[in-house]
Amino acid sequence: MKPENGLAMSTARRDAPVTCAPTKMSTESSPSAHDPESWVYFDGEFKQYQDVHIGLMTHALHYGTGCFEGIRGYWNDENVQLYLLQAVAHYERLHQSARILMLDLPHSVEELVDTTVELMRRNDYRSDCYIRPILFKSGEGIGLPYARVEASFGIYTTRFGKYVDTENGIRCTVASWRRIPDATVPVRAKVTGAYVNSHLAKSEAQRAGFDEAILMDIGGHVSEGASENLFMRRGDSFVTPPVSSDILEGVTRRLVMELVDEALGLRMEQREIDRSELYVCDELLLCGTGAEVCPVLEVDGRPVGSGKIGEGTAQLQRLFFSAARGEDKRYADWLRPVY
């Protein structure tokens, strides 16, 4: 059928109706301060946050020799349930990052998911939250080679609400900093040291009065946001940069692509995007674990489309949050319940 907004809707592969009711969002600020008595997992043991200590000479602190993940937990009041979104996919990517950096991650994906569930139960979260697994060279000493340097693995958690303004949209600018190329730092790995690139770009954008930065790749094509993947709509197609544009292969990116294809019934393209296309597209959004699905209303002082949240983006938001909170049973396989 064709809804009034003109976007084709298809449920050929999913049987349940699309949920279009407003999504109940967490009212907590993001991120919250850590609780020194909260439970963490570190080097094979459950400990309190205050009991984990890292030395000043830690290798990863000086050289960025680590990799990490970010996983969201969504609370559903009605179901009295906390859902981990795409926990398996995130831990699979952590294993890939570890392989690229030649770090040993001594747990299987299944063990990591089970450990995370136990950690969430110990902390007894009844609100939206965030999980940060991190694998890093914890040995102490001066020197770049790390083949014989000891590594550590930990998971910590925090209550977590909005990271960006998903309800009202954000204003972006194209950063002067380019996205690091894969030939320099492996962009398919979430390398701790690589995020100085994101920090510089976002800090530049905020100093200039914008909310977020959009980075170009070294060849001059659109890559991604400072810590988000990017989608634009032009006509009846949503477009996202390909992996060859030095993007992180995002977990949320894959979910958005699935929703565009299956729920909106629009064409989904992966191709290079020129900067000027950002100025003439119909809709623009950034997505990621932190950013979720966030509308972009302006780029470099130019309104995106009408300057308001587009219908396609609004539908993607409703679908995404309904799925993440366990309200839309068609996407139950996205989630791991905690309780």
Stockholm file with secondary structure:
# STOCKHOLM 1.0

chainA/1-339         MKPENGLAMSTARRDAPVTCAPTKMSTESSPSAHDPESWVYFDGEFKQYQDVHIGLMTHALHYGTGCFEGIRGYWNDENVQLYLLQAVAHYERLHQSARILMLDLPHSVEELVDTTVELMRRNDYRSDCYIRPILFKSGEGIGLPYARVEASFGIYTTRFGKYVDTENGIRCTVASWRRIPDATVPVRAKVTGAYVNSHLAKSEAQRAGFDEAILMDIGGHVSEGASENLFMRRGDSFVTPPVSSDILEGVTRRLVMELVDEALGLRMEQREIDRSELYVCDELLLCGTGAEVCPVLEVDGRPVGSGKIGEGTAQLQRLFFSAARGEDKRYADWLRPVY
#=GR chainA/1-339 SS CCCTTSCCCCCSSCCSCCCCSCCCCCCSCSSCCCCTTSEEEETTEEEEGGGCCCCTTBHHHHHCCEEECCEEEEEETTTTEEEEESHHHHHHHHHHHHHHHTCCCCSCHHHHHHHHHHHHHHHTCCSCEEEEEEEEECCBCSCSCCTTSCEEEEEEEEECCCSSCTTTCEEEEECSSCCCCTTTSCTTSCBGGGGHHHHHHHHHHHHTTCSEEEEECTTSSEEEESSSEEEEEETTEEEECCGGGCCCCCHHHHHHHHHIIIIICCEEEECCCCHHHHHHCSEEEEEETTTEEEEEEEETTEESTTSSCCHHHHHHHHHHHHHHTTCCGGGGGGEEECC
#=GC SS_cons         CCCTTSCCCCCSSCCSCCCCSCCCCCCSCSSCCCCTTSEEEETTEEEEGGGCCCCTTBHHHHHCCEEECCEEEEEETTTTEEEEESHHHHHHHHHHHHHHHTCCCCSCHHHHHHHHHHHHHHHTCCSCEEEEEEEEECCBCSCSCCTTSCEEEEEEEEECCCSSCTTTCEEEEECSSCCCCTTTSCTTSCBGGGGHHHHHHHHHHHHTTCSEEEEECTTSSEEEESSSEEEEEETTEEEECCGGGCCCCCHHHHHHHHHIIIIICCEEEECCCCHHHHHHCSEEEEEETTTEEEEEEEETTEESTTSSCCHHHHHHHHHHHHHHTTCCGGGGGGEEECC
//
